[in-house]
Amino acid sequence: MSSKRKIHIPDSAEDQALTLAAESDADNPPLTEKELAEMQPAREVLPKLAGEAVARSLLKPRGRPALPADQRKVTLNMRADRDVIEAFKATGEGWQTRINDVLRAYLKAHRMLPRE
């Protein structure tokens, strides 16, 4: 089963029902055009409201920092024997990294990589 989420785009009737429900919520009314026009990005407002240190920690990008282009991994689409892939998958999380390590060891053993 795919882990990707399926995007559901509502049809016009469903969209209208969602809009009516949102407009009838007294605790959370839709924003007016004026309110939308007055909005500012958090990176501009937060330092003034909470201080520079708090703003930096809250606005810190998530995930790993981007590597330089020459150090990034390359997406690979290849065919391999089923039993080979299943054996690597059976070793648990990080199986793709282990395949990379095996390929690197082979290349080093056969002097196919520049010296590191």
A tleap script that builds the chain and sets N, CA, C and O, in Angstrom:
source leaprc.protein.ff14SB
mol = sequence {
  NMET SER SER LYS ARG LYS ILE HIE ILE PRO
  ASP SER ALA GLU ASP GLN ALA LEU THR LEU
  ALA ALA GLU SER ASP ALA ASP ASN PRO PRO
  LEU THR GLU LYS GLU LEU ALA GLU MET GLN
  PRO ALA ARG GLU VAL LEU PRO LYS LEU ALA
  GLY GLU ALA VAL ALA ARG SER LEU LEU LYS
  PRO ARG GLY ARG PRO ALA LEU PRO ALA ASP
  GLN ARG LYS VAL THR LEU ASN MET ARG ALA
  ASP ARG ASP VAL ILE GLU ALA PHE LYS ALA
  THR GLY GLU GLY TRP GLN THR ARG ILE ASN
  ASP VAL LEU ARG ALA TYR LEU LYS ALA HIE
  ARG MET LEU PRO ARG CGLU
}
set mol.1.N position { 0.838 -1.188 0.000 }
set mol.1.CA position { 0.000 0.000 0.000 }
set mol.1.C position { 0.877 1.242 0.000 }
set mol.1.O position { 1.846 1.324 0.755 }
set mol.2.N position { 0.547 2.186 -0.825 }
set mol.2.CA position { 1.329 3.405 -0.953 }
set mol.2.C position { 1.181 4.273 0.292 }
set mol.2.O position { 0.096 4.393 0.861 }
set mol.3.N position { 2.305 4.879 0.703 }
set mol.3.CA position { 2.264 5.778 1.858 }
set mol.3.C position { 1.964 7.213 1.431 }
set mol.3.O position { 1.797 8.089 2.279 }
set mol.4.N position { 1.896 7.457 0.126 }
set mol.4.CA position { 1.591 8.795 -0.353 }
set mol.4.C position { 0.119 9.105 -0.109 }
set mol.4.O position { -0.756 8.262 -0.309 }
set mol.5.N position { -0.127 10.326 0.323 }
set mol.5.CA position { -1.504 10.751 0.555 }
set mol.5.C position { -2.150 11.096 -0.768 }
set mol.5.O position { -1.521 11.690 -1.644 }
set mol.6.N position { -3.386 10.726 -0.905 }
set mol.6.CA position { -4.119 11.071 -2.116 }
set mol.6.C position { -4.786 12.426 -1.889 }
set mol.6.O position { -5.409 12.660 -0.853 }
set mol.7.N position { -4.649 13.292 -2.851 }
set mol.7.CA position { -5.243 14.622 -2.749 }
set mol.7.C position { -6.660 14.551 -3.294 }
set mol.7.O position { -6.900 14.093 -4.411 }
set mol.8.N position { -7.589 15.020 -2.471 }
set mol.8.CA position { -8.997 15.045 -2.884 }
set mol.8.C position { -9.373 16.490 -3.195 }
set mol.8.O position { -9.331 17.353 -2.318 }
set mol.9.N position { -9.735 16.741 -4.429 }
set mol.9.CA position { -10.178 18.080 -4.825 }
set mol.9.C position { -11.704 18.065 -4.814 }
set mol.9.O position { -12.326 17.329 -5.580 }
set mol.10.N position { -12.309 18.884 -3.939 }
set mol.10.CA position { -13.770 18.864 -3.846 }
set mol.10.C position { -14.438 19.397 -5.109 }
set mol.10.O position { -13.923 20.292 -5.779 }
set mol.11.N position { -15.598 18.820 -5.413 }
set mol.11.CA position { -16.361 19.350 -6.546 }
set mol.11.C position { -17.056 20.631 -6.088 }
set mol.11.O position { -16.960 20.993 -4.916 }
set mol.12.N position { -17.745 21.312 -6.980 }
set mol.12.CA position { -18.317 22.621 -6.640 }
set mol.12.C position { -19.358 22.524 -5.529 }
set mol.12.O position { -19.431 23.422 -4.690 }
set mol.13.N position { -20.164 21.466 -5.495 }
set mol.13.CA position { -21.177 21.313 -4.440 }
set mol.13.C position { -20.508 21.098 -3.084 }
set mol.13.O position { -20.917 21.682 -2.080 }
set mol.14.N position { -19.491 20.265 -3.066 }
set mol.14.CA position { -18.774 19.999 -1.812 }
set mol.14.C position { -18.043 21.254 -1.348 }
set mol.14.O position { -18.001 21.543 -0.152 }
set mol.15.N position { -17.468 22.000 -2.287 }
set mol.15.CA position { -16.774 23.234 -1.953 }
set mol.15.C position { -17.737 24.255 -1.362 }
set mol.15.O position { -17.402 24.955 -0.407 }
set mol.16.N position { -18.919 24.334 -1.929 }
set mol.16.CA position { -19.929 25.275 -1.426 }
set mol.16.C position { -20.355 24.879 -0.013 }
set mol.16.O position { -20.508 25.746 0.847 }
set mol.17.N position { -20.548 23.586 0.238 }
set mol.17.CA position { -20.925 23.114 1.573 }
set mol.17.C position { -19.831 23.432 2.592 }
set mol.17.O position { -20.128 23.830 3.718 }
set mol.18.N position { -18.562 23.256 2.198 }
set mol.18.CA position { -17.453 23.576 3.096 }
set mol.18.C position { -17.397 25.070 3.394 }
set mol.18.O position { -17.147 25.476 4.529 }
set mol.19.N position { -17.631 25.884 2.369 }
set mol.19.CA position { -17.623 27.336 2.555 }
set mol.19.C position { -18.745 27.769 3.485 }
set mol.19.O position { -18.526 28.598 4.367 }
set mol.20.N position { -19.939 27.226 3.305 }
set mol.20.CA position { -21.067 27.561 4.187 }
set mol.20.C position { -20.775 27.154 5.625 }
set mol.20.O position { -21.077 27.901 6.556 }
set mol.21.N position { -20.196 25.987 5.808 }
set mol.21.CA position { -19.862 25.524 7.160 }
set mol.21.C position { -18.835 26.445 7.803 }
set mol.21.O position { -18.951 26.771 8.984 }
set mol.22.N position { -17.825 26.870 7.035 }
set mol.22.CA position { -16.799 27.766 7.565 }
set mol.22.C position { -17.387 29.122 7.927 }
set mol.22.O position { -17.038 29.696 8.959 }
set mol.23.N position { -18.271 29.633 7.090 }
set mol.23.CA position { -18.872 30.943 7.350 }
set mol.23.C position { -19.806 30.931 8.549 }
set mol.23.O position { -20.020 31.967 9.177 }
set mol.24.N position { -20.362 29.775 8.870 }
set mol.24.CA position { -21.293 29.705 9.997 }
set mol.24.C position { -20.588 29.451 11.325 }
set mol.24.O position { -21.251 29.412 12.362 }
set mol.25.N position { -19.286 29.279 11.329 }
set mol.25.CA position { -18.530 29.026 12.557 }
set mol.25.C position { -18.233 30.351 13.245 }
set mol.25.O position { -17.358 31.098 12.806 }
set mol.26.N position { -18.947 30.642 14.307 }
set mol.26.CA position { -18.810 31.919 15.011 }
set mol.26.C position { -17.446 32.063 15.685 }
set mol.26.O position { -16.962 33.180 15.865 }
set mol.27.N position { -16.824 30.945 16.057 }
set mol.27.CA position { -15.529 30.995 16.737 }
set mol.27.C position { -14.359 31.219 15.769 }
set mol.27.O position { -13.266 31.598 16.189 }
set mol.28.N position { -14.592 30.988 14.506 }
set mol.28.CA position { -13.506 31.086 13.540 }
set mol.28.C position { -14.036 31.574 12.192 }
set mol.28.O position { -14.058 30.818 11.220 }
set mol.29.N position { -14.459 32.828 12.137 }
set mol.29.CA position { -15.023 33.340 10.874 }
set mol.29.C position { -13.941 33.482 9.812 }
set mol.29.O position { -12.771 33.671 10.147 }
set mol.30.N position { -14.312 33.395 8.540 }
set mol.30.CA position { -13.325 33.595 7.472 }
set mol.30.C position { -12.727 35.002 7.553 }
set mol.30.O position { -13.381 35.940 8.006 }
set mol.31.N position { -11.498 35.130 7.115 }
set mol.31.CA position { -10.834 36.430 7.124 }
set mol.31.C position { -11.431 37.330 6.052 }
set mol.31.O position { -11.814 36.875 4.974 }
set mol.32.N position { -11.503 38.615 6.372 }
set mol.32.CA position { -11.992 39.591 5.400 }
set mol.32.C position { -10.842 39.975 4.467 }
set mol.32.O position { -9.681 39.676 4.743 }
set mol.33.N position { -11.173 40.630 3.377 }
set mol.33.CA position { -10.152 41.091 2.438 }
set mol.33.C position { -9.199 42.070 3.135 }
set mol.33.O position { -7.996 42.062 2.873 }
set mol.34.N position { -9.740 42.908 4.017 }
set mol.34.CA position { -8.914 43.880 4.742 }
set mol.34.C position { -7.933 43.154 5.657 }
set mol.34.O position { -6.753 43.502 5.707 }
set mol.35.N position { -8.419 42.142 6.381 }
set mol.35.CA position { -7.545 41.380 7.277 }
set mol.35.C position { -6.440 40.663 6.490 }
set mol.35.O position { -5.285 40.627 6.916 }
set mol.36.N position { -6.806 40.101 5.354 }
set mol.36.CA position { -5.815 39.430 4.520 }
set mol.36.C position { -4.755 40.411 4.024 }
set mol.36.O position { -3.569 40.082 3.985 }
set mol.37.N position { -5.184 41.619 3.644 }
set mol.37.CA position { -4.259 42.630 3.134 }
set mol.37.C position { -3.296 43.108 4.220 }
set mol.37.O position { -2.168 43.496 3.917 }
set mol.38.N position { -3.732 43.084 5.483 }
set mol.38.CA position { -2.900 43.558 6.591 }
set mol.38.C position { -1.925 42.502 7.109 }
set mol.38.O position { -1.049 42.817 7.914 }
set mol.39.N position { -2.064 41.273 6.665 }
set mol.39.CA position { -1.190 40.198 7.154 }
set mol.39.C position { 0.246 40.423 6.710 }
set mol.39.O position { 0.509 40.955 5.632 }
set mol.40.N position { 1.179 40.001 7.580 }
set mol.40.CA position { 2.602 40.105 7.295 }
set mol.40.C position { 3.252 38.750 7.573 }
set mol.40.O position { 2.752 37.987 8.399 }
set mol.41.N position { 4.349 38.445 6.903 }
set mol.41.CA position { 5.034 37.183 7.162 }
set mol.41.C position { 5.562 37.122 8.594 }
set mol.41.O position { 5.989 38.133 9.152 }
set mol.42.N position { 5.529 35.943 9.172 }
set mol.42.CA position { 5.999 35.755 10.546 }
set mol.42.C position { 7.454 36.188 10.702 }
set mol.42.O position { 7.831 36.719 11.747 }
set mol.43.N position { 8.282 35.965 9.664 }
set mol.43.CA position { 9.703 36.326 9.772 }
set mol.43.C position { 9.890 37.828 9.956 }
set mol.43.O position { 10.932 38.260 10.448 }
set mol.44.N position { 8.891 38.637 9.567 }
set mol.44.CA position { 8.980 40.080 9.743 }
set mol.44.C position { 8.415 40.529 11.092 }
set mol.44.O position { 8.916 41.486 11.683 }
set mol.45.N position { 7.390 39.858 11.578 }
set mol.45.CA position { 6.678 40.300 12.776 }
set mol.45.C position { 7.206 39.646 14.053 }
set mol.45.O position { 7.300 40.300 15.092 }
set mol.46.N position { 7.544 38.385 13.980 }
set mol.46.CA position { 7.911 37.620 15.173 }
set mol.46.C position { 9.096 38.192 15.945 }
set mol.46.O position { 9.035 38.222 17.175 }
set mol.47.N position { 10.176 38.651 15.297 }
set mol.47.CA position { 11.282 39.207 16.081 }
set mol.47.C position { 10.854 40.395 16.943 }
set mol.47.O position { 11.356 40.570 18.054 }
set mol.48.N position { 9.930 41.209 16.436 }
set mol.48.CA position { 9.459 42.366 17.204 }
set mol.48.C position { 8.584 41.923 18.381 }
set mol.48.O position { 8.627 42.523 19.455 }
set mol.49.N position { 7.795 40.874 18.168 }
set mol.49.CA position { 6.865 40.424 19.200 }
set mol.49.C position { 7.514 39.540 20.260 }
set mol.49.O position { 7.215 39.674 21.447 }
set mol.50.N position { 8.401 38.636 19.840 }
set mol.50.CA position { 8.929 37.640 20.767 }
set mol.50.C position { 10.421 37.752 21.012 }
set mol.50.O position { 10.952 37.072 21.891 }
set mol.51.N position { 11.108 38.592 20.257 }
set mol.51.CA position { 12.560 38.708 20.397 }
set mol.51.C position { 13.281 37.897 19.330 }
set mol.51.O position { 12.749 36.930 18.785 }
set mol.52.N position { 14.506 38.320 19.051 }
set mol.52.CA position { 15.291 37.699 17.983 }
set mol.52.C position { 15.568 36.222 18.230 }
set mol.52.O position { 15.431 35.407 17.317 }
set mol.53.N position { 15.959 35.864 19.464 }
set mol.53.CA position { 16.336 34.471 19.756 }
set mol.53.C position { 15.143 33.529 19.598 }
set mol.53.O position { 15.265 32.459 19.002 }
set mol.54.N position { 13.995 33.930 20.132 }
set mol.54.CA position { 12.796 33.096 20.014 }
set mol.54.C position { 12.374 32.988 18.557 }
set mol.54.O position { 12.009 31.909 18.091 }
set mol.55.N position { 12.424 34.096 17.843 }
set mol.55.CA position { 12.038 34.094 16.426 }
set mol.55.C position { 12.943 33.169 15.627 }
set mol.55.O position { 12.467 32.411 14.782 }
set mol.56.N position { 14.258 33.228 15.891 }
set mol.56.CA position { 15.199 32.358 15.180 }
set mol.56.C position { 14.879 30.883 15.416 }
set mol.56.O position { 14.898 30.078 14.484 }
set mol.57.N position { 14.585 30.535 16.675 }
set mol.57.CA position { 14.305 29.120 16.973 }
set mol.57.C position { 12.979 28.670 16.358 }
set mol.57.O position { 12.862 27.528 15.914 }
set mol.58.N position { 11.989 29.550 16.330 }
set mol.58.CA position { 10.690 29.182 15.766 }
set mol.58.C position { 10.701 29.151 14.238 }
set mol.58.O position { 9.959 28.383 13.625 }
set mol.59.N position { 11.529 29.972 13.635 }
set mol.59.CA position { 11.550 30.075 12.174 }
set mol.59.C position { 12.661 29.241 11.535 }
set mol.59.O position { 12.863 29.292 10.322 }
set mol.60.N position { 13.381 28.472 12.357 }
set mol.60.CA position { 14.469 27.646 11.835 }
set mol.60.C position { 13.909 26.629 10.845 }
set mol.60.O position { 12.932 25.946 11.153 }
set mol.61.N position { 14.511 26.518 9.665 }
set mol.61.CA position { 14.015 25.547 8.684 }
set mol.61.C position { 14.069 24.130 9.242 }
set mol.61.O position { 14.999 23.776 9.967 }
set mol.62.N position { 13.080 23.330 8.905 }
set mol.62.CA position { 13.024 21.949 9.375 }
set mol.62.C position { 13.854 21.065 8.458 }
set mol.62.O position { 14.143 21.421 7.315 }
set mol.63.N position { 14.222 19.930 8.973 }
set mol.63.CA position { 14.956 18.958 8.174 }
set mol.63.C position { 16.451 19.214 8.164 }
set mol.63.O position { 16.958 20.095 8.858 }
set mol.64.N position { 17.128 18.437 7.376 }
set mol.64.CA position { 18.576 18.551 7.264 }
set mol.64.C position { 18.928 19.743 6.376 }
set mol.64.O position { 18.189 20.078 5.450 }
set mol.65.N position { 20.061 20.375 6.667 }
set mol.65.CA position { 20.472 21.466 5.778 }
set mol.65.C position { 20.842 20.902 4.403 }
set mol.65.O position { 21.306 19.767 4.295 }
set mol.66.N position { 20.637 21.687 3.379 }
set mol.66.CA position { 20.942 21.247 2.020 }
set mol.66.C position { 22.453 21.092 1.848 }
set mol.66.O position { 23.233 21.928 2.303 }
set mol.67.N position { 22.842 20.019 1.190 }
set mol.67.CA position { 24.254 19.793 0.896 }
set mol.67.C position { 24.631 20.537 -0.377 }
set mol.67.O position { 23.763 20.851 -1.192 }
set mol.68.N position { 25.917 20.822 -0.555 }
set mol.68.CA position { 26.340 21.400 -1.837 }
set mol.68.C position { 25.990 20.436 -2.970 }
set mol.68.O position { 25.917 19.227 -2.754 }
set mol.69.N position { 25.776 20.957 -4.156 }
set mol.69.CA position { 25.315 20.150 -5.286 }
set mol.69.C position { 26.189 18.936 -5.549 }
set mol.69.O position { 25.677 17.870 -5.892 }
set mol.70.N position { 27.511 19.079 -5.392 }
set mol.70.CA position { 28.408 17.957 -5.696 }
set mol.70.C position { 28.396 16.874 -4.616 }
set mol.70.O position { 28.980 15.808 -4.813 }
set mol.71.N position { 27.744 17.127 -3.482 }
set mol.71.CA position { 27.677 16.138 -2.400 }
set mol.71.C position { 26.294 15.511 -2.252 }
set mol.71.O position { 26.117 14.592 -1.453 }
set mol.72.N position { 25.326 15.989 -2.999 }
set mol.72.CA position { 23.964 15.460 -2.884 }
set mol.72.C position { 23.870 14.077 -3.504 }
set mol.72.O position { 24.555 13.775 -4.481 }
set mol.73.N position { 23.025 13.248 -2.932 }
set mol.73.CA position { 22.786 11.923 -3.499 }
set mol.73.C position { 21.955 12.069 -4.768 }
set mol.73.O position { 21.228 13.046 -4.945 }
set mol.74.N position { 22.075 11.089 -5.634 }
set mol.74.CA position { 21.373 11.079 -6.898 }
set mol.74.C position { 20.243 10.064 -6.818 }
set mol.74.O position { 20.447 8.941 -6.358 }
set mol.75.N position { 19.053 10.453 -7.264 }
set mol.75.CA position { 17.937 9.516 -7.318 }
set mol.75.C position { 18.218 8.503 -8.416 }
set mol.75.O position { 18.619 8.859 -9.524 }
set mol.76.N position { 18.001 7.233 -8.089 }
set mol.76.CA position { 18.339 6.162 -9.012 }
set mol.76.C position { 17.136 5.264 -9.232 }
set mol.76.O position { 16.466 4.863 -8.281 }
set mol.77.N position { 16.873 4.955 -10.472 }
set mol.77.CA position { 15.806 4.013 -10.802 }
set mol.77.C position { 16.474 2.870 -11.546 }
set mol.77.O position { 16.916 3.033 -12.683 }
set mol.78.N position { 16.545 1.715 -10.903 }
set mol.78.CA position { 17.221 0.576 -11.517 }
set mol.78.C position { 16.460 -0.707 -11.225 }
set mol.78.O position { 15.587 -0.753 -10.358 }
set mol.79.N position { 16.808 -1.733 -11.959 }
set mol.79.CA position { 16.194 -3.033 -11.750 }
set mol.79.C position { 17.207 -3.925 -11.053 }
set mol.79.O position { 18.395 -3.903 -11.374 }
set mol.80.N position { 16.729 -4.710 -10.097 }
set mol.80.CA position { 17.599 -5.652 -9.386 }
set mol.80.C position { 16.802 -6.922 -9.112 }
set mol.80.O position { 15.572 -6.920 -9.146 }
set mol.81.N position { 17.521 -7.995 -8.843 }
set mol.81.CA position { 16.845 -9.250 -8.522 }
set mol.81.C position { 16.041 -9.083 -7.235 }
set mol.81.O position { 16.496 -8.462 -6.275 }
set mol.82.N position { 14.840 -9.651 -7.240 }
set mol.82.CA position { 13.929 -9.529 -6.107 }
set mol.82.C position { 14.568 -10.025 -4.803 }
set mol.82.O position { 14.433 -9.388 -3.759 }
set mol.83.N position { 15.268 -11.174 -4.875 }
set mol.83.CA position { 15.831 -11.730 -3.643 }
set mol.83.C position { 16.928 -10.827 -3.064 }
set mol.83.O position { 17.108 -10.774 -1.848 }
set mol.84.N position { 17.651 -10.125 -3.923 }
set mol.84.CA position { 18.688 -9.212 -3.446 }
set mol.84.C position { 18.043 -8.052 -2.683 }
set mol.84.O position { 18.469 -7.716 -1.578 }
set mol.85.N position { 17.027 -7.451 -3.272 }
set mol.85.CA position { 16.352 -6.317 -2.626 }
set mol.85.C position { 15.670 -6.764 -1.342 }
set mol.85.O position { 15.764 -6.071 -0.328 }
set mol.86.N position { 14.989 -7.898 -1.358 }
set mol.86.CA position { 14.326 -8.401 -0.153 }
set mol.86.C position { 15.327 -8.669 0.964 }
set mol.86.O position { 15.035 -8.422 2.135 }
set mol.87.N position { 16.509 -9.175 0.605 }
set mol.87.CA position { 17.539 -9.423 1.622 }
set mol.87.C position { 17.981 -8.118 2.278 }
set mol.87.O position { 18.134 -8.052 3.497 }
set mol.88.N position { 18.187 -7.076 1.463 }
set mol.88.CA position { 18.564 -5.782 2.037 }
set mol.88.C position { 17.431 -5.204 2.875 }
set mol.88.O position { 17.673 -4.698 3.970 }
set mol.89.N position { 16.196 -5.271 2.377 }
set mol.89.CA position { 15.054 -4.744 3.132 }
set mol.89.C position { 14.895 -5.462 4.462 }
set mol.89.O position { 14.484 -4.855 5.450 }
set mol.90.N position { 15.220 -6.760 4.493 }
set mol.90.CA position { 15.081 -7.551 5.719 }
set mol.90.C position { 16.040 -7.077 6.812 }
set mol.90.O position { 15.860 -7.406 7.985 }
set mol.91.N position { 17.058 -6.304 6.425 }
set mol.91.CA position { 18.006 -5.807 7.429 }
set mol.91.C position { 17.457 -4.583 8.160 }
set mol.91.O position { 18.083 -4.093 9.100 }
set mol.92.N position { 16.297 -4.087 7.737 }
set mol.92.CA position { 15.639 -2.991 8.446 }
set mol.92.C position { 15.916 -1.625 7.863 }
set mol.92.O position { 16.397 -1.490 6.738 }
set mol.93.N position { 15.598 -0.608 8.662 }
set mol.93.CA position { 15.770 0.787 8.240 }
set mol.93.C position { 17.195 1.018 7.757 }
set mol.93.O position { 18.144 0.466 8.313 }
set mol.94.N position { 17.337 1.827 6.731 }
set mol.94.CA position { 18.648 2.170 6.213 }
set mol.94.C position { 19.163 1.197 5.165 }
set mol.94.O position { 20.344 1.225 4.820 }
set mol.95.N position { 18.288 0.335 4.656 }
set mol.95.CA position { 18.739 -0.673 3.689 }
set mol.95.C position { 19.268 -0.047 2.407 }
set mol.95.O position { 20.184 -0.591 1.790 }
set mol.96.N position { 18.711 1.085 1.997 }
set mol.96.CA position { 19.200 1.729 0.776 }
set mol.96.C position { 20.608 2.290 0.988 }
set mol.96.O position { 21.439 2.252 0.081 }
set mol.97.N position { 20.867 2.805 2.176 }
set mol.97.CA position { 22.199 3.297 2.497 }
set mol.97.C position { 23.194 2.139 2.498 }
set mol.97.O position { 24.334 2.293 2.061 }
set mol.98.N position { 22.758 0.978 2.993 }
set mol.98.CA position { 23.652 -0.179 2.984 }
set mol.98.C position { 23.970 -0.629 1.559 }
set mol.98.O position { 25.093 -1.051 1.284 }
set mol.99.N position { 23.001 -0.546 0.654 }
set mol.99.CA position { 23.288 -0.863 -0.748 }
set mol.99.C position { 24.338 0.100 -1.280 }
set mol.99.O position { 25.263 -0.322 -1.973 }
set mol.100.N position { 24.213 1.384 -0.969 }
set mol.100.CA position { 25.198 2.382 -1.386 }
set mol.100.C position { 26.575 2.021 -0.827 }
set mol.100.O position { 27.577 2.116 -1.535 }
set mol.101.N position { 26.624 1.606 0.445 }
set mol.101.CA position { 27.897 1.237 1.067 }
set mol.101.C position { 28.539 0.036 0.371 }
set mol.101.O position { 29.754 0.007 0.177 }
set mol.102.N position { 27.725 -0.952 -0.003 }
set mol.102.CA position { 28.235 -2.134 -0.707 }
set mol.102.C position { 28.801 -1.731 -2.067 }
set mol.102.O position { 29.873 -2.192 -2.458 }
set mol.103.N position { 28.080 -0.870 -2.786 }
set mol.103.CA position { 28.569 -0.409 -4.083 }
set mol.103.C position { 29.874 0.375 -3.931 }
set mol.103.O position { 30.795 0.218 -4.732 }
set mol.104.N position { 29.945 1.218 -2.902 }
set mol.104.CA position { 31.157 1.999 -2.663 }
set mol.104.C position { 32.334 1.072 -2.337 }
set mol.104.O position { 33.439 1.288 -2.834 }
set mol.105.N position { 32.113 0.053 -1.515 }
set mol.105.CA position { 33.183 -0.887 -1.166 }
set mol.105.C position { 33.692 -1.616 -2.413 }
set mol.105.O position { 34.895 -1.821 -2.570 }
set mol.106.N position { 32.779 -2.000 -3.287 }
set mol.106.CA position { 33.166 -2.673 -4.529 }
set mol.106.C position { 34.034 -1.749 -5.380 }
set mol.106.O position { 35.078 -2.153 -5.892 }
set mol.107.N position { 33.583 -0.506 -5.522 }
set mol.107.CA position { 34.330 0.453 -6.334 }
set mol.107.C position { 35.716 0.726 -5.764 }
set mol.107.O position { 36.681 0.860 -6.516 }
set mol.108.N position { 35.819 0.810 -4.443 }
set mol.108.CA position { 37.126 1.016 -3.803 }
set mol.108.C position { 38.019 -0.199 -4.026 }
set mol.108.O position { 39.194 -0.058 -4.364 }
set mol.109.N position { 37.459 -1.396 -3.836 }
set mol.109.CA position { 38.239 -2.621 -4.004 }
set mol.109.C position { 38.773 -2.762 -5.423 }
set mol.109.O position { 39.846 -3.329 -5.631 }
set mol.110.N position { 38.035 -2.253 -6.392 }
set mol.110.CA position { 38.443 -2.345 -7.778 }
set mol.110.C position { 39.075 -1.057 -8.295 }
set mol.110.O position { 39.231 -0.861 -9.500 }
set mol.111.N position { 39.434 -0.186 -7.358 }
set mol.111.CA position { 40.090 1.088 -7.665 }
set mol.111.C position { 39.373 1.867 -8.755 }
set mol.111.O position { 39.993 2.384 -9.685 }
set mol.112.N position { 38.056 1.939 -8.622 }
set mol.112.CA position { 37.249 2.646 -9.619 }
set mol.112.C position { 36.860 4.041 -9.153 }
set mol.112.O position { 36.270 4.807 -9.915 }
set mol.113.N position { 37.187 4.380 -7.901 }
set mol.113.CA position { 36.889 5.714 -7.362 }
set mol.113.C position { 38.187 6.487 -7.187 }
set mol.113.O position { 39.230 5.890 -6.921 }
set mol.114.N position { 38.137 7.800 -7.332 }
set mol.114.CA position { 39.337 8.584 -7.027 }
set mol.114.C position { 39.664 8.443 -5.534 }
set mol.114.O position { 38.771 8.216 -4.718 }
set mol.115.N position { 40.903 8.575 -5.199 }
set mol.115.CA position { 41.312 8.450 -3.783 }
set mol.115.C position { 40.626 9.531 -2.965 }
set mol.115.O position { 40.494 10.677 -3.395 }
set mol.116.N position { 40.194 9.136 -1.777 }
set mol.116.CA position { 39.482 10.071 -0.887 }
set mol.116.C position { 40.397 10.589 0.177 }
set mol.116.O position { 39.978 11.386 1.017 }
savepdb mol mol.pdb
quit
